[in-house]
Amino acid sequence: MAPAPVSFTSVTRENGEETYADINWDQLGFAPTPADYMYVMKCSNEENFSQGQLVCYGNIEISPFSAVLNYGQGLIEGLKAYRTENGGVLLFRPDENAKRLQMGAQRMCLPSPSVEQFIDAIKQTALANKRWVPPHGKGSLYLRPLLMGSGPVLGLVPAPECTFMISATPIGNHYLTNHGAANLYVEDKLPRAAPGGTGSIKSITNYSPVFEAVSQAKAKGFSDVLFLDAATGKYIEEVSSSNVFVVKGNVISTPPINGTVLPGITRKSIMELAVDMGYQVEEGNIPVEDLMSADEVFCTGTVVIVTPVGSITYQDTRAEYKTGEGTVCYKLRATLGGIQMGLIQDRKGWTVALD
């Protein structure tokens, strides 16, 4: 049974101010606190998506034989809605999420919403859940698009029916750390992605294989894991769910997009901002030895934004890095965050204001 479509109105107080959800905004972490509505759109594998609808948040029905449950035919995305000082709401580069979803859909034999359909669905979901967008500076509304083969299959074939849906939850500003710097462990036995695989798309199959390495690292007191390339084990690639940058002098380096590294939207934005600020930005293989002798290291991603790395442990060696005010990471995070929250004029056309 399909969820019933709903209509909604933005609730305001008598003085004209919008209401907020009744939660403790100072205690937000990174865990599901489901917002009121979600967006759902379906189509057959041989058609294009057409019209979706908002429905009340809740569990969904799906066939036990669905391709997503049996063969992992699914993709996720992630983006945020930010509250501005004057109470408005901004999205950050949703067109880039739409294009990345399309790239992944082609690899996974899934139909995909058009860029326009994706952005419209994101806007509808964010507006319907506007009371769940945290007050300015308290966090953001995290929007989780999911594209999956929902139809039943037994053989190794794409699902006959596909579903695109978007759920939403408020989250805090910190994920890897609690207001501090990350403490990473270099995993040299279990690679995250292999050449020719799906490491460059947001396939749902990319994430649970890192659970073992991340769980072991966290049990030892580390924040997260930095993975090496599967081919040689010599070069750094990604943290479990974020891109990584290495700073040495005026040069900022990051691993290349070569099929095993995700083309992060925050990564792309930071590279452009760094060039604007006068830094030399390079994409290329980064040996572990160069990582351990760097001045700074930081991670980028939708959730982590720009997070400094305080230390990295590789085998029996621990390296420590500069953090805090005055660092490259600090300057880039302040600039990017200022654009995302409307504190700095967006001269690049990256933000989308909700009506």
C-alpha positions as CSV (number, residue, x, y, z in Angstrom):
1,M,0.0,0.0,0.0
2,A,1.4,3.4,-1.0
3,P,1.5,6.1,1.7
4,A,-1.3,8.7,1.4
5,P,-0.2,12.1,0.0
6,V,-0.5,15.0,2.4
7,S,-0.8,18.8,2.3
8,F,0.9,21.0,4.8
9,T,1.0,24.6,5.9
10,S,3.8,26.4,7.7
11,V,2.7,27.1,11.2
12,T,3.4,30.5,12.7
13,R,2.7,32.1,16.0
14,E,0.4,35.1,16.3
15,N,3.3,37.5,16.2
16,G,4.3,36.1,12.8
17,E,7.3,34.1,13.9
18,E,7.6,30.5,12.7
19,T,7.5,27.8,15.3
20,Y,10.3,25.3,15.8
21,A,10.0,21.6,16.7
22,D,10.0,21.0,20.4
23,I,13.5,19.5,20.9
24,N,16.7,20.5,22.6
25,W,18.7,22.1,19.8
26,D,21.8,22.2,21.9
27,Q,21.9,18.4,22.2
28,L,21.7,17.6,18.5
29,G,24.1,14.8,17.3
30,F,24.1,12.7,14.2
31,A,21.3,10.3,14.8
32,P,17.8,10.0,13.3
33,T,15.2,12.4,14.7
34,P,12.6,12.0,11.9
35,A,11.0,15.2,10.7
36,D,7.3,15.2,9.9
37,Y,7.2,14.5,6.1
38,M,9.1,12.5,3.5
39,Y,9.0,12.6,-0.3
40,V,8.2,9.5,-2.4
41,M,8.3,9.0,-6.2
42,K,8.1,5.7,-8.1
43,C,8.6,4.5,-11.7
44,S,9.2,1.3,-13.6
45,N,12.7,0.5,-14.7
46,E,11.8,1.3,-18.3
47,E,10.2,4.7,-17.6
48,N,11.3,8.1,-16.4
49,F,10.3,9.5,-13.0
50,S,7.3,11.9,-13.3
51,Q,5.4,13.1,-10.3
52,G,6.2,12.4,-6.6
53,Q,4.4,13.4,-3.4
54,L,4.9,14.4,0.2
55,V,3.7,11.8,2.7
56,C,3.8,11.6,6.5
57,Y,7.0,10.1,7.8
58,G,6.7,6.4,8.6
59,N,7.8,2.9,7.7
60,I,7.6,1.7,4.1
61,E,6.4,-1.6,2.6
62,I,8.8,-3.4,0.4
63,S,9.0,-6.8,-1.1
64,P,11.4,-9.3,0.6
65,F,12.6,-10.1,-2.9
66,S,13.4,-6.4,-3.7
67,A,16.7,-5.8,-5.5
68,V,17.8,-3.3,-2.9
69,L,17.4,-5.9,0.0
70,N,18.9,-8.8,-1.9
71,Y,21.5,-7.3,-4.2
72,G,22.1,-3.8,-2.8
73,Q,20.8,-2.0,-5.8
74,G,20.6,1.4,-4.2
75,L,22.2,4.8,-3.9
76,I,22.1,7.5,-1.2
77,E,22.8,11.2,-1.2
78,G,23.1,13.7,1.6
79,L,22.7,17.5,1.8
80,K,21.7,20.1,4.3
81,A,19.3,23.0,4.8
82,Y,20.7,25.9,6.9
83,R,18.9,28.5,8.9
84,T,20.1,32.1,8.3
85,E,20.2,34.9,10.9
86,N,17.0,36.4,9.6
87,G,15.2,33.0,9.7
88,G,15.4,32.1,6.0
89,V,16.6,28.7,4.8
90,L,19.4,27.9,2.4
91,L,20.3,24.8,0.5
92,F,23.9,24.3,-0.7
93,R,24.6,23.2,-4.3
94,P,21.7,20.7,-4.6
95,D,22.3,20.5,-8.4
96,E,25.6,18.8,-7.7
97,N,23.9,16.1,-5.6
98,A,21.5,15.6,-8.4
99,K,24.2,15.1,-11.0
100,R,26.2,12.8,-8.7
101,L,23.0,10.7,-8.2
102,Q,22.6,10.4,-11.9
103,M,26.2,9.2,-12.3
104,G,25.6,6.6,-9.7
105,A,22.3,5.6,-11.2
106,Q,23.9,4.8,-14.5
107,R,26.4,2.6,-12.8
108,M,23.7,0.8,-10.8
109,C,21.2,0.4,-13.7
110,L,18.6,2.6,-12.1
111,P,16.5,5.4,-13.6
112,S,17.2,8.7,-12.0
113,P,15.2,11.9,-11.4
114,S,16.2,14.9,-13.6
115,V,18.2,17.6,-12.0
116,E,15.1,19.8,-11.9
117,Q,13.0,17.0,-10.4
118,F,15.6,16.3,-7.7
119,I,15.9,20.0,-6.7
120,D,12.1,20.4,-6.6
121,A,11.8,17.3,-4.4
122,I,14.5,18.6,-2.1
123,K,12.8,22.0,-1.8
124,Q,9.4,20.4,-1.1
125,T,10.8,18.2,1.6
126,A,12.8,21.0,3.3
127,L,9.8,23.4,3.2
128,A,7.4,20.8,4.6
129,N,9.8,20.2,7.4
130,K,10.9,23.8,8.0
131,R,10.1,23.8,11.7
132,W,12.8,21.1,12.0
133,V,15.6,23.3,10.5
134,P,17.6,24.2,13.6
135,P,17.9,27.8,14.7
136,H,20.9,29.7,13.2
137,G,24.2,28.2,14.3
138,K,22.7,25.2,16.1
139,G,23.0,22.7,13.3
140,S,21.1,21.9,10.0
141,L,18.3,19.8,8.5
142,Y,20.0,16.8,7.0
143,L,18.2,15.6,3.9
144,R,18.8,11.9,2.9
145,P,17.7,11.0,-0.7
146,L,17.5,7.3,-1.4
147,L,17.2,5.8,-4.9
148,M,16.6,2.1,-4.9
149,G,15.4,-1.0,-6.8
150,S,12.3,-1.6,-4.8
151,G,10.7,-4.2,-7.2
152,P,11.1,-8.0,-6.7
153,V,13.8,-10.0,-8.5
154,L,15.4,-13.4,-8.1
155,G,17.9,-13.4,-10.9
156,L,20.8,-10.9,-11.2
157,V,18.8,-8.3,-13.1
158,P,17.7,-4.7,-12.3
159,A,14.5,-4.2,-10.3
160,P,11.3,-3.8,-12.4
161,E,10.2,-0.9,-10.1
162,C,12.3,1.8,-8.6
163,T,11.6,4.2,-5.7
164,F,13.1,7.6,-5.0
165,M,12.5,9.0,-1.6
166,I,13.8,11.8,0.7
167,S,13.8,11.7,4.5
168,A,14.9,14.5,6.8
169,T,16.3,14.9,10.3
170,P,17.9,17.7,12.2
171,I,21.6,17.2,13.1
172,G,24.3,19.1,15.0
173,N,27.4,20.8,13.7
174,H,29.9,18.1,14.8
175,Y,30.2,14.5,13.7
176,L,33.8,13.2,13.8
177,T,34.6,15.1,17.0
178,N,32.9,16.9,19.9
179,H,34.1,20.5,19.0
180,G,37.7,19.3,18.6
181,A,40.1,17.8,16.1
182,A,39.8,14.2,14.7
183,N,42.2,11.5,15.7
184,L,42.6,9.1,12.8
185,Y,43.9,5.6,12.3
186,V,45.4,4.5,9.0
187,E,43.9,1.1,8.0
188,D,46.5,-0.8,6.0
189,K,44.8,-4.2,5.8
190,L,41.2,-3.6,4.8
191,P,40.7,-1.3,1.8
192,R,37.6,0.8,1.3
193,A,37.3,0.5,-2.4
194,A,39.0,-1.3,-5.3
195,P,39.7,-0.2,-8.9
196,G,36.7,-0.9,-11.2
197,G,34.3,-1.0,-8.2
198,T,31.8,1.5,-6.9
199,G,34.0,3.6,-4.7
200,S,33.4,6.7,-6.8
201,I,29.6,6.6,-6.3
202,K,27.3,6.6,-3.3
203,S,26.3,3.0,-3.6
204,I,24.7,1.7,-0.4
205,T,27.1,-1.3,-0.7
206,N,30.1,1.0,0.0
207,Y,29.3,1.7,3.7
208,S,28.8,-1.5,5.7
209,P,32.1,-3.0,4.7
210,V,33.9,-0.3,6.6
211,F,32.1,-1.1,9.9
212,E,34.7,-3.6,11.0
213,A,37.7,-1.3,10.5
214,V,35.9,1.7,12.0
215,S,34.5,-0.2,15.0
216,Q,38.0,-1.6,15.8
217,A,39.5,1.9,15.5
218,K,36.9,3.5,17.7
219,A,37.4,0.8,20.3
220,K,41.0,2.0,20.5
221,G,40.0,5.6,21.0
222,F,40.3,6.9,17.4
223,S,37.7,9.1,15.8
224,D,37.7,7.3,12.4
225,V,39.7,5.4,9.8
226,L,41.8,6.6,6.9
227,F,41.9,4.0,4.2
228,L,44.8,3.3,1.7
229,D,44.5,2.4,-2.0
230,A,43.7,-1.3,-2.6
231,A,46.1,-1.7,-5.5
232,T,49.4,-0.8,-3.7
233,G,48.6,0.1,-0.1
234,K,51.0,3.0,-0.4
235,Y,48.6,6.0,-1.0
236,I,45.9,7.5,1.1
237,E,42.4,7.7,-0.3
238,E,39.5,8.5,2.0
239,V,38.3,8.5,5.6
240,S,35.2,6.2,6.0
241,S,32.7,8.8,4.9
242,S,34.7,11.9,3.9
243,N,37.5,13.2,1.7
244,V,40.9,14.1,3.0
245,F,43.3,17.1,2.4
246,V,46.9,17.4,3.3
247,V,48.6,20.8,3.8
248,K,52.3,21.5,3.4
249,G,53.4,25.1,3.3
250,N,51.2,26.9,0.7
251,V,50.3,23.6,-1.1
252,I,47.0,21.8,-0.4
253,S,46.8,18.2,-1.8
254,T,44.0,15.7,-2.0
255,P,43.8,12.2,-3.6
256,P,42.5,12.2,-7.2
257,I,39.1,11.2,-8.4
258,N,40.2,8.0,-10.1
259,G,37.3,5.6,-9.6
260,T,37.9,4.7,-6.0
261,V,37.5,8.2,-4.4
262,L,34.1,9.8,-4.0
263,P,33.7,13.2,-5.9
264,G,32.7,15.1,-2.8
265,I,30.7,18.3,-3.2
266,T,32.3,19.8,-0.2
267,R,35.7,18.7,-1.6
268,K,35.0,20.4,-4.9
269,S,33.9,23.6,-3.1
270,I,36.9,23.7,-0.8
271,M,39.3,23.3,-3.7
272,E,37.7,26.3,-5.4
273,L,37.7,28.4,-2.3
274,A,41.4,27.5,-1.6
275,V,42.5,28.6,-5.1
276,D,40.6,31.9,-4.5
277,M,42.5,32.4,-1.3
278,G,45.8,32.0,-3.0
279,Y,46.7,28.4,-2.1
280,Q,48.2,26.0,-4.6
281,V,45.8,23.1,-4.9
282,E,47.0,19.7,-6.3
283,E,45.2,16.4,-7.0
284,G,47.5,13.4,-7.0
285,N,48.6,10.3,-5.2
286,I,49.7,11.1,-1.6
287,P,52.1,8.6,-0.1
288,V,51.6,7.8,3.6
289,E,55.0,9.2,4.2
290,D,53.9,12.6,2.9
291,L,50.8,12.5,5.1
292,M,52.9,11.8,8.2
293,S,55.1,14.8,7.6
294,A,52.4,17.3,6.7
295,D,51.7,20.6,8.5
296,E,47.9,20.1,8.5
297,V,45.4,17.5,7.6
298,F,41.6,18.0,7.4
299,C,38.5,16.1,6.3
300,T,35.6,17.4,4.2
301,G,32.1,16.2,3.6
302,T,28.5,17.2,3.9
303,V,28.3,16.1,7.5
304,V,31.8,16.8,8.7
305,I,31.9,20.1,6.7
306,V,35.6,20.9,7.2
307,T,37.0,19.1,10.2
308,P,40.6,19.4,11.4
309,V,42.7,16.4,12.1
310,G,44.8,16.6,15.3
311,S,46.7,13.4,14.9
312,I,47.1,10.3,12.7
313,T,48.5,6.9,13.7
314,Y,50.0,4.7,11.1
315,Q,51.3,1.3,12.4
316,D,53.5,2.4,15.4
317,T,54.0,6.0,14.4
318,R,51.8,8.9,15.5
319,A,51.9,12.3,13.8
320,E,50.4,15.5,15.1
321,Y,49.2,18.5,13.1
322,K,48.4,22.2,13.6
323,T,44.8,23.0,14.5
324,G,42.9,26.0,15.6
325,E,42.7,29.7,14.6
326,G,45.1,30.8,11.9
327,T,45.3,27.4,10.2
328,V,44.3,26.7,6.6
329,C,41.5,24.5,7.8
330,Y,40.1,27.1,10.1
331,K,40.0,29.8,7.3
332,L,38.4,27.4,4.8
333,R,35.8,26.2,7.3
334,A,34.9,29.8,8.3
335,T,34.5,30.8,4.6
336,L,32.5,27.8,3.5
337,G,30.3,27.9,6.6
338,G,29.7,31.6,6.1
339,I,28.4,31.0,2.6
340,Q,26.3,28.0,3.6
341,M,24.6,30.0,6.4
342,G,24.2,33.3,4.6
343,L,26.8,35.2,6.6
344,I,29.1,35.7,3.6
345,Q,27.8,36.9,0.2
346,D,27.5,34.0,-2.2
347,R,29.3,35.2,-5.3
348,K,29.4,31.7,-6.8
349,G,25.7,31.0,-7.0
350,W,26.1,27.9,-4.7
351,T,23.2,28.5,-2.3
352,V,19.5,28.1,-3.1
353,A,17.0,30.1,-0.9
354,L,13.7,28.4,-0.1
355,D,10.6,30.4,-0.8
